[in-house]
Structures are given as C-alpha cells and as structure tokens.
Amino acid sequence: MRITSIQIMGALVAWMAGTAADAGELQRKVRVDLREWAVVPQEVRTPAKAMAGRMFAGIGITLDWGKGEPAGKSWEAPIIIELVTETPEDRMPGALAYALPYEGTHITVFYDRIAKGAYPGTVLAHVMVHEITHLLQGISRHSETGVMKARWTVRDMIGMGMTPLPFTREDVDLLYLGVAKRPARAGVLVAER
C-alpha cells in the first residue's frame, strides 16, 4: 500500500483539528471562598457572584464558589475573598479592594465603599473579577481599558451597568500564563476535561 502526500496531509489536518478541539475543551477551575465580615444583602451578593462567574466563563475559567473553609483535599488552597465594612477613610483612600498577587490567595473588598454607590451588585462583581485576575496572573499590573483598568471612570461604571467590562487580549494571555503556573504555586487550579 502506497501512502501519498495528500493522505499524510489529510491525516495531519485531522490530527491538528482533534488536538485543537481537545484544547478548546480544557476547563480551568478555580475555588473561591467568600467570607463575609460585612452583611451583604443576598440580592447584591448572588447576582455579583453569578456575573463574576459569567465574566470568567467567557474566557474559559470556571469559578467554583464556596463559603468558609474548603472541603476536600488540604492542598486545594482557595482564593479567599473577605468582604469588610467600617473601612477607615485613611486606609487605601479611593480603593474598593486589594489583593496580594504574589501571595496568591487573599483579597479584601471594602464592601462599605461599594454599597455607597450605584449598581452595588455589578460593581462588586467587577471588583471581585479584577482582584481574582490579579491573583491568577500572579502579578500586579493594570490595563488601559476594561475590567483590569487601575481606576474606573464614571463612564466605565455606567457602562458596566449595561454590559460587563471586558478583559483585554493581554489580560487573557497573562491569565492563561498565570493559570498554567498556579497549580505549582498554590494547588488552587485544577485542569479538567
């Protein structure tokens, strides 16, 4: 039996298509535990978590929301988001939250500052996505536009009420790089098929 170059090319194309389909099916899953020191109304918290989940799902990352201590294997260190109130005015003035990107686990959200503005659920979702992105990327950087912008303008805040702020291409690329390194760093992220 003689194999022609056309058959080899056809087999190569089929193999590449199958590999691309497999890569497209790869799901990145992140455990996120929400710890509330603030009393956040359910009508704010639930839509915020759902929106944050949709924003990450749009780029192939699944948020697995827990509450409190994680169950299961001890190596599964979750991202921990603490929602706090009674934030002193002189503590990080103007900030809605902060993360420790090089530590990779902790986020503090100043919920009292978010609650004072319009669209608290939408803003909370964007703040959580912004800070989770810092942790997943493992670096402290900002984009000129979108959800990873350092300071959102009034126009951004109004816009996020209509449609979520997007990730830039660089944001997504850095997320994927950080996600690939994360299991070795913290054991938080699990790739599933």
C-alpha positions in Angstrom: 0.0 0.0 0.0 1.4 3.3 -1.0 0.7 6.4 1.2 0.5 9.7 -0.7 1.5 13.1 0.5 -2.2 14.0 0.2 -3.1 11.3 2.7 -0.4 12.4 5.0 -1.6 16.0 4.9 -5.2 14.9 5.4 -4.1 12.8 8.5 -2.1 15.8 9.8 -5.0 18.2 9.4 -7.4 15.7 11.1 -4.9 15.3 14.0 -4.5 19.1 14.4 -8.3 19.6 14.3 -8.7 17.0 17.0 -5.9 18.5 19.1 -7.5 22.0 18.8 -10.9 20.6 19.8 -9.3 18.9 22.9 -7.5 22.2 23.8 -10.8 24.1 23.4 -12.5 21.7 25.9 -9.9 22.3 28.6 -11.6 23.9 31.6 -9.8 25.8 34.2 -11.5 25.7 37.5 -10.7 28.0 40.5 -12.1 27.5 44.0 -13.2 30.9 45.5 -14.4 31.2 49.1 -16.4 34.2 50.1 -16.0 35.2 53.7 -18.4 37.9 54.8 -17.5 40.2 57.7 -19.9 42.6 56.1 -23.6 42.0 55.9 -24.2 41.9 52.1 -27.8 41.6 51.0 -28.5 38.4 49.1 -30.0 40.5 46.3 -26.5 42.0 45.8 -24.2 39.0 46.6 -26.0 36.4 44.5 -26.1 38.4 41.2 -22.5 39.6 41.8 -21.2 36.0 42.1 -23.2 35.0 39.0 -21.9 37.9 37.0 -18.3 37.3 38.1 -18.7 33.6 37.1 -20.0 34.6 33.7 -17.2 37.0 33.1 -14.6 34.3 33.7 -16.6 31.7 31.9 -16.4 33.9 28.8 -12.6 33.3 28.7 -12.7 29.6 29.8 -12.2 29.8 33.5 -14.8 28.4 35.9 -15.3 29.8 39.4 -16.2 27.2 42.0 -17.9 29.3 44.7 -17.6 28.0 48.3 -18.2 29.6 51.6 -15.9 29.3 54.6 -13.4 26.5 54.8 -13.0 24.3 51.7 -13.9 20.7 51.9 -11.7 18.0 50.4 -8.0 17.8 49.9 -5.9 20.1 52.0 -3.7 21.1 49.0 -6.6 22.8 47.4 -5.9 26.3 48.7 -8.9 28.5 47.5 -8.8 32.2 46.7 -10.3 33.8 49.8 -12.4 37.0 49.3 -13.2 38.9 52.5 -16.0 41.4 52.3 -15.5 44.0 55.0 -17.1 47.2 56.3 -16.2 50.1 58.6 -13.1 50.8 56.4 -11.2 53.7 57.8 -11.1 56.7 55.4 -7.3 56.8 55.5 -7.0 53.1 54.6 -6.2 53.0 50.9 -8.3 56.1 50.0 -10.4 55.6 46.9 -9.7 51.8 46.7 -12.6 49.4 46.5 -10.4 46.4 47.2 -6.9 45.0 47.2 -5.3 41.6 46.5 -2.0 40.1 47.4 -1.0 38.9 43.9 2.4 37.5 44.8 0.9 35.6 47.8 -1.9 34.3 45.5 -4.7 33.7 47.9 -6.2 36.7 49.7 -8.5 39.5 48.6 -10.1 42.2 50.8 -13.1 44.0 49.4 -14.2 47.2 51.1 -17.9 46.5 50.7 -19.0 49.6 52.6 -17.4 51.8 49.8 -19.2 49.7 47.1 -22.5 49.9 48.9 -22.5 53.7 48.8 -22.5 53.9 45.0 -24.9 52.9 42.2 -25.2 49.3 41.0 -23.6 47.6 44.1 -24.0 44.1 42.7 -22.5 44.9 39.4 -19.6 46.9 40.9 -19.0 44.1 43.4 -18.8 41.6 40.6 -16.3 43.7 38.7 -14.2 44.3 41.8 -14.0 40.6 42.5 -13.1 39.8 38.9 -10.4 42.5 38.9 -8.8 41.2 42.1 -9.2 37.5 41.2 -7.4 38.3 38.0 -4.5 39.8 39.9 -4.2 36.6 41.9 -4.5 34.3 38.9 -2.0 36.4 36.9 0.3 36.4 39.9 1.4 40.0 39.2 0.4 43.5 40.0 -0.4 45.2 36.7 -3.3 47.1 35.1 -4.7 47.6 31.6 -5.6 50.9 30.0 -9.1 49.7 29.4 -11.6 47.1 30.6 -12.0 45.3 33.9 -8.3 45.5 34.7 -8.1 49.2 34.4 -6.5 50.8 37.5 -9.3 53.3 38.1 -12.7 53.1 36.6 -14.2 56.3 35.4 -17.9 57.3 35.7 -18.3 56.2 32.1 -16.8 52.8 33.0 -19.2 52.5 36.0 -22.2 53.4 33.9 -21.1 51.0 31.1 -20.6 48.1 33.4 -24.3 48.5 34.4 -25.2 47.7 30.8 -22.6 45.1 29.8 -19.6 43.8 31.8 -16.2 45.4 31.2 -14.1 43.1 29.0 -10.7 41.6 29.5 -8.1 42.8 27.1 -6.2 40.3 25.0 -3.1 40.8 27.2 -5.2 40.3 30.3 -6.4 36.9 28.9 -2.9 35.9 27.8 -1.5 36.7 31.3 -4.4 34.9 32.9 -3.6 31.7 31.0 0.1 32.0 31.8 -0.6 32.5 35.4 -3.2 29.7 35.5 -0.6 27.4 34.0 1.9 28.2 36.8 -0.7 28.3 39.6 -1.0 24.6 40.4 2.7 24.5 41.1 2.4 27.7 43.3 -0.8 27.1 45.2 -2.6 24.0 44.1 -5.7 26.0 43.6 -6.4 25.5 40.0 -7.3 22.2 38.5 -7.5 21.4 34.8 -10.4 19.2 33.9 -11.6 17.6 30.7 
